[in-house]
């Protein structure tokens, strides 16, 4: 077992190689507790997903990535074998769907745990949370394990990229959780990571995987919006343009408009799918302008561009004045000389 659990950590500013990981250390300590009939987490040799109660929502999301077996656990918090260290644990995974809807973990808590269990999704262990959710100790079994659901707000992810489920809790004495893990490389698309310094640095073990299940959907972008409005007009006059887009999942939509004159309507919304939305615009100079508009849903999936060409001719007053002078010069060719005489030029 030791060969699967080599961890490299920093202590006192020096990099040291641990031949015994925290997993193995806990194993032997818990074995002693078993012998003394003390209260411990009940750990089976292998807890199968099918044998566990799975939380299923009424939504349309689907199981994506998962690792359902365990024979040990990863620490979350200042576990009693190393109370001076507030452990953070993480499991990497690679989604195949572009929308992540929720996560389940096989986990439990110590009987003295009083602070929340915090779960975050990141695309970089040292980066910001893409989403996060905290659950109170009441959501976890005491000194045992069960599947616990984290139903956070849905987020967009990129299929094929690596993401991290990050677990942590408050640094307080006797406040710790256990996250089920398997001391074998049973999930081929990720591994376990541990931090002993509040997430400032992480060390991984490619031969250990925590229990988890991710759920998701394949989100589609909204349809190309329609643009209804005049295709010609005059300068410095406001014209209304009505945009409408349908989202296949019924998500709210936002609109972005390029008016073709160097001005833009930044993402505006949200609006209900298929709702007609009116935008107004005027052009200061004559010319031919190409209005371009696109829609995106609340998960930032963007449609292709819609286009409408608008012609803004010379203003009516300018055209009228030009017409009058043209008519005068055509019918009275000497009028120009007369005007010069009258104006003294």
N, C-alpha and C positions, 0 to 999 in steps of 0.2 A: 504493500500500500504506500510505503514511503516514496517510492519512485514516482508516484503520480502527484506528489504534493510538495514540490520544491518551490519555496517562495523567496523572493529577494526583497528586503526591506531596508529602510534607513533607520539607524539608531544612533543618536548622538552625532549626527552629521557623517557617519561612516556607512558605507554600503556593505552589508553582511549577507552571506548566503545561508539561508536556513535549510538544513537538511530535514528538519521536522517541521512541517507546516502547522498552522493553527488547527487545521482539521484533524491531523493525527494526534496532536497534543490533547485536544478535547476528547478524542476517542478514548484514549487511555484513562483520562480523568473520569469520564462518565462510566467507564468499565468498573472503576473502583467504587463509584457510587452505586452501581447495580449490585455489587457484592455486599454492600452495607445496607441495601434495601432503602436507600434514600430516594426521595421524589425526584425524578428526572423526566426529560422528554422521552416518550415511548417511540423508539425508532425501530421500525421493522427493517429486515435486510433489504427489501425492495418494496416500496409502496407504489403500486401501479395506478395509472390514471383511471383505468376502468373500474378500479375498486374504490375510488374516491368519489365523493359527492361533488359534481361539477355545477357551477353556477351558470345558468343559461338565461340570457335576457330574452325579451320578446321581440327584440329588434332583428334586423336582417343581416347583421354582421356574421362572419364566419371564422372558424378556427384557422389560424395561419401557421405560426411557429410554436413549437412546444417541446418541453423536456419533462416527462412526467414521473421519472423514477428517482428514488433517493435511498441512500444508506447512511447519510450523515447530514450535516448542515453547515452553512456559512454564518458567521456571527454578524449581528447588526446591533451596535451599541457597545458599552463597556462590559463585555461578558466577564463572568466571575473569574476566569482563569487569567485574565489580563485586565483588571479594572482600571488601570492607568491609561488604557488605549480605548478610544471611542471608534470602533470599527465601522467603516462604510463598505458595503459589498455591492457588486454589480455583476450583471450577466449580459454579454453581448449577443446580438441576434441579427439576422438579415431578413427583413420582410419581403413577401412576394406581392403584397397588395399596397396600393398607394395611399390608403387611409387606415390609420391605426385607431381603433375604437376603445379598447380596454385591455387589461392585463390581469392574469391570475397568478398567484404564487402559493406554493405549499409552505406555510409558515406557522409559527407559534410564538408564545411569549413566556418570559419568566413570571413567576407569581408576584414579584414585587414591581413589575413594570407599570409605570404611571404616565409616561409621555407617548405622544403619537408616533406611529410608524410612517415615515415619509417615503414616498416613491416618486421618482422623476424619470422622464425619458430624455435622453440626450443623444446627439450625434457625435459628441466629443466629450470624453470623461472630464476634461478640464474646461469645457464650455458651459454655456447657459442651458437651463432647462427648456426643452421644447414644450413640455407640459409637466404638471406635478399634482399630486393628490396626497393628503394626509388622512390616515384612519386612526381612530382612538384605540386604545388597548382592548376595548370591549369587542372589537371586530375579530380578535384573535383568540384561539383556544389557549388555555393556561397549561403549560407543561405538556403539551401535545401538539399535533400538527393537523391542519386542515387547509383546504384551498380557500384563499381569501381573494375577493375581487376588488380591483381598482378601476372604477368606471369613470375615467377622466373625460374631459372634453376631447372630441375627435381631433386628430391632427394629421396633416399631410406628411407622408414619408416617401422616400424614393426607393422603389423596389431594387434590390441588389446592393444597396448601401448598408453599412454596419451602423447599428444603433445600440444603446445601452439602457438596460433597466437598472436604475441606481436606487439603493435602499439605505436609509440612515435614520437615526433618531437622536434625541437630546442626550448630551453627555452628562449623565447623572448616575450616582451610585445605584447599583442593582436594577438599572433600567435597561433591559436588553431583550432583543428578539432573536429568533433562530429561523433561518431561511433554508428550507430543505435543499440538499445537494447530493450529487452522486460523485463518488471518488473514482470516476472513470470518464473518459472522453466519449460521452454518449450523444451529445448534440454536435453535429459536424460544422455548424455555421457560427459558432461562438465559443466563449469560454468564461470562466469566472475571473473577477478582478477584485482586489482588496486594497483599501486605503487605511493607513493608520494615522494620518495627519489631516483629518477633516477634508479630504478630497484634494489636497494640494499635489499629491503624487499617487500613482496607482501601480500595483504589481499584479501580473496575471499568472494564472496557472492553466495551461491549455489542456490539462488532463482532469479538470474538475468542471462540472456543469451544475448550476442551480436549477431547481424546478421552476418552470414558468409556462405560461400559455399566453400567446398574443392573439387578438382578434382584429379583423379588419374588413375592409370593403375595397373594391375597385371603383373609385370615384371617377365619373366622367365630367368633362368640362361642359359648361352651358352651351347651347346652340348659338350660332352666329346671330347677333341681334339684327332685327329689321330696323331700318331708318325711314320714317315717313315724314315728309316735309317738302316745302317748295324747292325746286331745282334752279330757280332764278329769282332775282330780286334787285334791289338797289342799295347803294351804300348807306351806312349809318342808320339802318333800319333793322329792328329785332325781328327774327323769324323763329318760329317754334318747330322743333324736330322731336318726334315721338320715337323712342326706342323701346323694344321689347325682345326679351330672350327667354327661352324655356330651359330649365335645368332638369335633366332626366330624373334626378333623385329628389327634386322638389326643394333644393337648397335655395336660400336667398342669393341674389346676384348683385354685382356692382358693375358700373359702367365707366369706361374710359373713352374720351373723345378727343381726336385730333381734328381741329377745325380747318386745317389746311393753310392758316395764315400765321403760323408760329405761335398760336395760343392753344391751350389744352384744357380739358375738363378732367382733372385728376379723378382717381377711382371714387365714385360717388355711390352711396348706398348704405345699408343694404335695402333691396327691394324684393318683394315676393316674385317668385318665378312666374313668368308670363304677364306680369303687371306692366301696363303702359306707363312710361315715364317721360315727361316732357322737359326738354332742355331748350333754352333760347340763346341765340347768337346773332351778332351783326358783324359786317365786314366794313372796314373803313375805306378801302380802295377797290376800284373796279378790277375785275379779273375773273379767272376760272379757278375755283377752289375744290379740293377733294376732301370731303368729310370722311374720316375713318373712325369707326367705333368698334369696341370689343367688350365682351362681358367676362366676368370671372365669378366663381362661386365662393362661398365662405372658406373653402379650403385652398383657395388661390389657383384653382385649375382654370386656365384662360381659354376662351374661344378664339377662333380665327377672326380676322378683321372683316367688317362690313364696310361698304363704300357707297358714297353718293356724291356725284359731281354737281356743283352749284355754280351758275354763271351770274356774276354781278356786273351788269353793263354800266355805261356812263349814266349819271343821274338824269332824270327826266328834264330838270331845269336846264342843265348843261346841254343836253341834246336839243332842247327847244331853242335855246339861244343860238346854237350853231346852225340850226335849220333856218332861222329867220335871217341871219347874215348871209347864208349861202343863197337864199332866195333873192335878197336885195342885190347881191353882186351879179347874179345871173340876169336879172331883169333890168337893172340900172347900172351898167358897167362904169359910169362916171361917178357913182355915189362915193367911191373911196376918195377921189380927188376933192369932192365937195366937203366930205367929212374932215379932210386934212385942212382945207381952207377955213372951215368953221372953228376948228380946234386950234388954229394958228400954228400948225406944225408943218 
